[in-house]
Amino acid sequence: MTETRGHTATPERDRPPRRGGRGMFARLRAWPSRAALFVRQVVAELRKVVYPTRNQLLTYTAVVLVFVAVMIAIVSVLDLIFGWATLAVFG
């Protein structure tokens, strides 16, 4: 192991954790401003949202319903097949 000559700094892992200078009461007093900032940021993000038109909404809803119906059919058929196979093997 080599040592650096004249290096007197304490390694980072040996230092006690920093307190940051803000006590518990300072953080408690700051919560209204943090909450207001959060609300302002939420409103700013909601202004960026592009809402779908009525036709798009109906199209997306139909696509989702058809997809769910197809998946229900596939799972039902697989359930019947595995049920018959289980009955044939262990029945």
Rosetta silent file (secondary structure, phi, psi, omega in degrees, C-alpha in Angstrom):
SEQUENCE: MTETRGHTATPERDRPPRRGGRGMFARLRAWPSRAALFVRQVVAELRKVVYPTRNQLLTYTAVVLVFVAVMIAIVSVLDLIFGWATLAVFG
SCORE:     score description
SCORE:     0.000 S_00000001
   1 L     0.000  130.792 -179.404    0.000    0.000    0.000 S_00000001
   2 L  -101.975  145.003  178.098    1.429    3.368   -0.957 S_00000001
   3 L  -112.694  146.041  176.598    0.885    6.530    0.997 S_00000001
   4 L   -87.739  126.616 -177.106    0.833   10.016   -0.391 S_00000001
   5 L   -69.454  129.915  175.884    3.382   12.161    1.354 S_00000001
   6 L    83.196    3.065 -179.012    1.896   15.145    3.165 S_00000001
   7 L   -85.788  113.700 -176.525   -1.717   14.099    2.663 S_00000001
   8 L  -115.159    3.142 -177.484   -3.580   14.788    5.903 S_00000001
   9 L   -70.132  142.779  178.124   -7.223   14.852    4.724 S_00000001
  10 L   -77.430  133.829  177.136   -9.560   12.427    6.397 S_00000001
  11 L   -58.483  151.300 -175.997  -11.049    9.859    4.017 S_00000001
  12 H   -58.130  -36.745 -176.119  -14.706   10.474    3.193 S_00000001
  13 H   -72.961  -19.291 -178.783  -15.862    7.293    4.887 S_00000001
  14 H   -91.767   -8.596 -178.922  -14.233    8.269    8.199 S_00000001
  15 L   -79.629  147.416  173.898  -15.886   11.684    8.442 S_00000001
  16 L   -69.199  153.043 -179.461  -19.017   12.151   10.542 S_00000001
  17 L   -64.933  145.940  179.079  -22.172   12.829    8.498 S_00000001
  18 L   -76.086  144.986  179.412  -22.903   16.460    7.712 S_00000001
  19 L   -87.597  -24.605  176.995  -25.847   18.086    9.433 S_00000001
  20 L    87.175  -11.058  175.946  -26.514   20.523    6.609 S_00000001
  21 L    84.571  -13.830  179.689  -27.098   23.532    8.830 S_00000001
  22 L  -104.762  123.185  179.644  -30.895   23.255    8.746 S_00000001
  23 L   -84.442 -179.963 -178.608  -32.515   21.995   11.872 S_00000001
  24 H   -62.549  -39.127 -177.113  -35.805   20.206   12.264 S_00000001
  25 H   -69.850  -33.007  177.221  -37.701   23.447   12.911 S_00000001
  26 H   -66.019  -38.452  177.732  -36.342   25.079    9.759 S_00000001
  27 H   -68.201  -36.693  178.680  -37.631   22.147    7.716 S_00000001
  28 H   -66.519  -37.523  178.967  -41.026   22.377    9.421 S_00000001
  29 H   -71.112  -24.027 -174.785  -41.293   26.084    8.602 S_00000001
  30 H   -85.192   -8.956 -173.798  -40.354   25.415    4.973 S_00000001
  31 H   -64.429  -35.323  178.038  -43.141   22.937    4.174 S_00000001
  32 H   -62.720  -38.632  179.532  -45.735   25.502    2.993 S_00000001
  33 H   -70.067  -35.867  177.137  -43.335   26.883    0.384 S_00000001
  34 H   -67.541  -38.112  178.400  -42.408   23.369   -0.756 S_00000001
  35 H   -66.301  -40.759  178.736  -46.105   22.459   -1.011 S_00000001
  36 H   -65.002  -40.787  176.879  -46.827   25.599   -3.035 S_00000001
  37 H   -61.505  -42.451  178.708  -43.913   24.812   -5.360 S_00000001
  38 H   -60.310  -46.246 -179.591  -45.258   21.292   -5.819 S_00000001
  39 H   -63.256  -42.066  177.477  -48.734   22.574   -6.714 S_00000001
  40 H   -61.465  -40.643  178.956  -47.276   25.091   -9.185 S_00000001
  41 H   -67.582  -37.748  177.677  -45.252   22.342  -10.851 S_00000001
  42 H   -63.398  -46.125  179.814  -48.303   20.056  -11.064 S_00000001
  43 H   -62.583  -40.853  178.609  -50.373   22.808  -12.695 S_00000001
  44 H   -62.557  -39.870  178.878  -47.542   23.545  -15.142 S_00000001
  45 H   -69.536  -37.618 -179.972  -47.350   19.872  -16.128 S_00000001
  46 H   -67.241  -27.053  176.418  -51.130   19.610  -16.537 S_00000001
  47 H   -69.243  -22.241 -179.854  -51.040   22.539  -18.967 S_00000001
  48 L   -82.297  -13.288 -175.189  -48.743   20.464  -21.188 S_00000001
  49 L   -69.407  134.836  175.123  -51.223   17.577  -21.430 S_00000001
  50 L  -103.899  111.721 -177.590  -52.852   17.070  -24.819 S_00000001
  51 L   -83.196  143.723 -179.231  -56.308   15.651  -24.254 S_00000001
  52 L   -72.381  154.964  174.922  -57.803   13.332  -26.902 S_00000001
  53 L   -76.138  172.725 -179.845  -60.747   14.372  -29.031 S_00000001
  54 H   -62.484  -41.864  179.567  -64.081   12.599  -28.692 S_00000001
  55 H   -63.939  -42.073  177.966  -63.413   10.458  -31.788 S_00000001
  56 H   -63.182  -41.370 -179.780  -59.976    9.462  -30.518 S_00000001
  57 H   -62.840  -43.685  178.193  -61.424    8.597  -27.130 S_00000001
  58 H   -65.327  -40.044  178.126  -64.098    6.380  -28.671 S_00000001
  59 H   -63.799  -47.079  179.981  -61.532    4.685  -30.914 S_00000001
  60 H   -62.500  -39.564  178.975  -59.132    4.029  -28.022 S_00000001
  61 H   -64.014  -43.536  179.066  -61.971    2.686  -25.874 S_00000001
  62 H   -63.348  -41.912  178.862  -63.085    0.308  -28.632 S_00000001
  63 H   -61.619  -43.961  179.827  -59.530   -0.933  -29.152 S_00000001
  64 H   -64.287  -44.028 -179.457  -59.108   -1.627  -25.446 S_00000001
  65 H   -64.324  -41.480  177.711  -62.443   -3.446  -25.184 S_00000001
  66 H   -64.350  -43.783  178.928  -61.679   -5.622  -28.236 S_00000001
  67 H   -60.273  -44.835  179.882  -58.214   -6.428  -26.880 S_00000001
  68 H   -64.113  -40.232  178.802  -59.634   -7.399  -23.476 S_00000001
  69 H   -64.000  -41.664  178.452  -62.296   -9.598  -25.126 S_00000001
  70 H   -64.097  -43.710  179.925  -59.655  -11.380  -27.227 S_00000001
  71 H   -64.664  -38.848  176.748  -57.454  -11.954  -24.181 S_00000001
  72 H   -61.491  -42.753  179.108  -60.430  -13.311  -22.208 S_00000001
  73 H   -62.930  -44.711 -179.645  -61.173  -15.729  -25.062 S_00000001
  74 H   -62.143  -47.411 -179.441  -57.554  -16.918  -25.244 S_00000001
  75 H   -64.377  -37.754  179.489  -57.297  -17.452  -21.475 S_00000001
  76 H   -65.492  -43.368  178.741  -60.666  -19.236  -21.408 S_00000001
  77 H   -64.046  -44.089  178.017  -59.668  -21.627  -24.195 S_00000001
  78 H   -63.157  -37.739  177.867  -56.333  -22.365  -22.502 S_00000001
  79 H   -63.681  -42.818  177.642  -58.139  -22.949  -19.206 S_00000001
  80 H   -63.399  -43.843 -179.219  -60.478  -25.443  -20.854 S_00000001
  81 H   -62.434  -48.515 -179.803  -57.598  -27.262  -22.548 S_00000001
  82 H   -66.948  -32.980  176.246  -55.549  -27.506  -19.353 S_00000001
  83 H   -64.875  -45.195  177.598  -58.650  -28.543  -17.391 S_00000001
  84 H   -64.519  -40.827  179.625  -59.389  -31.382  -19.830 S_00000001
  85 H   -64.847  -41.053  178.765  -55.723  -32.431  -19.850 S_00000001
  86 H   -65.399  -40.739  178.374  -55.579  -32.470  -16.053 S_00000001
  87 H   -65.388  -38.086 -179.937  -58.785  -34.484  -15.875 S_00000001
  88 H   -69.130  -36.644 -177.764  -57.467  -36.969  -18.462 S_00000001
  89 H   -78.750  -45.305 -173.466  -54.165  -37.450  -16.615 S_00000001
  90 H  -105.866   -2.387 -172.868  -55.384  -37.508  -13.019 S_00000001
  91 L   -75.815    0.000    0.000  -59.062  -38.296  -13.476 S_00000001
